[in-house]
Amino acid sequence: MSTTMRVPDLADVLFACDLQPSADPTPDQVRQAIHDRLGACSGSHEFCAAYVAQEAGDHPETYTDRMHWALDAVTRAYADYRLAA
């Protein structure tokens, strides 16, 4: 993984994945889900950011909880990596 990815960028990617907070994914599962989603999007997190924006508008009642989960999961999953906040 590139060390230039920022936590919010990775959280957007995770938010757009099928992985669910209720599954209590491990850090390895979080990293794999992000890797797979980025691969499906040709390495561009911008597609995921657009999806997140759409979901925030369509489902504001669930957006905040899911984004908090995504930010926390990314922070834990990449604790040993150098990421920008």
One Martini backbone bead per residue (centre of mass of N, CA, C, O) as a GRO file, in nm:
protein
   85
    1MET     BB    1   0.098   0.034   0.019
    2SER     BB    2   0.063   0.353   0.013
    3THR     BB    3   0.184   0.632   0.209
    4THR     BB    4  -0.021   0.858   0.068
    5MET     BB    5  -0.250   0.766   0.210
    6ARG     BB    6  -0.536   0.858   0.370
    7VAL     BB    7  -0.756   0.797   0.605
    8PRO     BB    8  -1.010   0.914   0.459
    9ASP     BB    9  -0.964   0.758   0.197
   10LEU     BB   10  -0.981   0.472   0.320
   11ALA     BB   11  -1.261   0.511   0.444
   12ASP     BB   12  -1.408   0.542   0.178
   13VAL     BB   13  -1.340   0.263   0.073
   14LEU     BB   14  -1.464   0.102   0.306
   15PHE     BB   15  -1.750   0.216   0.286
   16ALA     BB   16  -1.778   0.085  -0.020
   17CYS     BB   17  -1.784  -0.177   0.100
   18ASP     BB   18  -1.927  -0.488   0.211
   19LEU     BB   19  -1.828  -0.448   0.474
   20GLN     BB   20  -1.931  -0.504   0.814
   21PRO     BB   21  -1.944  -0.414   1.140
   22SER     BB   22  -2.095  -0.678   1.244
   23ALA     BB   23  -1.838  -0.866   1.163
   24ASP     BB   24  -1.583  -0.784   1.301
   25PRO     BB   25  -1.325  -0.708   1.155
   26THR     BB   26  -1.019  -0.751   1.081
   27PRO     BB   27  -0.743  -0.595   0.980
   28ASP     BB   28  -0.700  -0.786   0.739
   29GLN     BB   29  -0.988  -0.754   0.621
   30VAL     BB   30  -0.972  -0.452   0.577
   31ARG     BB   31  -0.727  -0.446   0.388
   32GLN     BB   32  -0.850  -0.637   0.175
   33ALA     BB   33  -1.100  -0.471   0.104
   34ILE     BB   34  -0.943  -0.224   0.008
   35HIS     BB   35  -0.773  -0.361  -0.206
   36ASP     BB   36  -1.009  -0.470  -0.376
   37ARG     BB   37  -1.152  -0.198  -0.432
   38LEU     BB   38  -0.913  -0.056  -0.566
   39GLY     BB   39  -0.887  -0.262  -0.795
   40ALA     BB   40  -1.180  -0.209  -0.909
   41CYS     BB   41  -1.078   0.121  -0.930
   42SER     BB   42  -0.782   0.155  -1.032
   43GLY     BB   43  -0.675   0.300  -0.751
   44SER     BB   44  -0.931   0.488  -0.704
   45HIS     BB   45  -1.091   0.683  -0.449
   46GLU     BB   46  -1.302   0.871  -0.592
   47PHE     BB   47  -1.533   0.675  -0.632
   48CYS     BB   48  -1.583   0.633  -0.328
   49ALA     BB   49  -1.643   0.928  -0.258
   50ALA     BB   50  -1.900   0.945  -0.430
   51TYR     BB   51  -2.053   0.725  -0.281
   52VAL     BB   52  -2.051   0.858  -0.003
   53ALA     BB   53  -2.206   1.111  -0.084
   54GLN     BB   54  -2.460   0.964  -0.170
   55GLU     BB   55  -2.517   0.823   0.102
   56ALA     BB   56  -2.540   1.079   0.274
   57GLY     BB   57  -2.794   1.181   0.119
   58ASP     BB   58  -2.976   0.911   0.133
   59HIS     BB   59  -2.838   0.816   0.446
   60PRO     BB   60  -2.796   1.002   0.715
   61GLU     BB   61  -2.871   0.796   0.952
   62THR     BB   62  -2.600   0.598   0.870
   63TYR     BB   63  -2.342   0.749   0.794
   64THR     BB   64  -2.197   0.822   1.061
   65ASP     BB   65  -2.153   0.538   1.175
   66ARG     BB   66  -1.997   0.422   0.932
   67MET     BB   67  -1.767   0.633   0.928
   68HIS     BB   68  -1.662   0.583   1.209
   69TRP     BB   69  -1.591   0.292   1.159
   70ALA     BB   70  -1.398   0.334   0.921
   71LEU     BB   71  -1.193   0.510   1.069
   72ASP     BB   72  -1.127   0.309   1.297
   73ALA     BB   73  -1.048   0.064   1.120
   74VAL     BB   74  -0.814   0.203   0.973
   75THR     BB   75  -0.646   0.283   1.216
   76ARG     BB   76  -0.604  -0.013   1.310
   77ALA     BB   77  -0.507  -0.153   1.037
   78TYR     BB   78  -0.272   0.101   1.006
   79ALA     BB   79  -0.082   0.141   1.264
   80ASP     BB   80   0.204   0.045   1.109
   81TYR     BB   81   0.155   0.288   0.926
   82ARG     BB   82   0.208   0.562   0.716
   83LEU     BB   83  -0.030   0.816   0.780
   84ALA     BB   84  -0.244   1.055   0.703
   85ALA     BB   85  -0.491   1.253   0.869
   0.00000   0.00000   0.00000
